Amino acid sequence: MIIYPNADAMKAMQAEAGKSFTDEEIRKIVRAEIQKSTAGSAVYKIPQGFEVFKEELPKTSSSKVQALPIRRGEEVASARPLARPCAKACSRPSSVADM
């Protein structure tokens, strides 16, 4: 799963916290949001891993996200991931609590 957080919402959360978030803190926030939104879902519907991008993802002329360069792992100048998913996030969880 590829995630581009809402920049305005992140800025508001940072202002409320009185500090800017580290990459790991952003991943924890996103992981918590995924857990909330998938609570009660079947295990196969829960994302096995994710990458968070600081910048907006590359788009086609019709404003759709260009997923192919990201899937191939190509370096896209306008979209660089914060961090690679950890081994635990990549392994298949047996339940939401394992995320």
C-alpha angles and dihedrals in degrees: 000000000000118000131193107185121222101264094208092051091048091050090050091050091048092049090050091050091045094230141069117258125244120231091258092051090052090051090051091051091049092046090052091050091050090050091050093048095046098043109135093014123130114267093247090058094056115095112252094209142343144201124218120213123203095202129052114275120252113269137202123239088268091056096252120137114260099231097170098073089047093048091050090051092239116162107252113194094216096046124047121164120240093226141337116264114265122245092256092053091050096050118088108263118224090209142357090266090063092065 
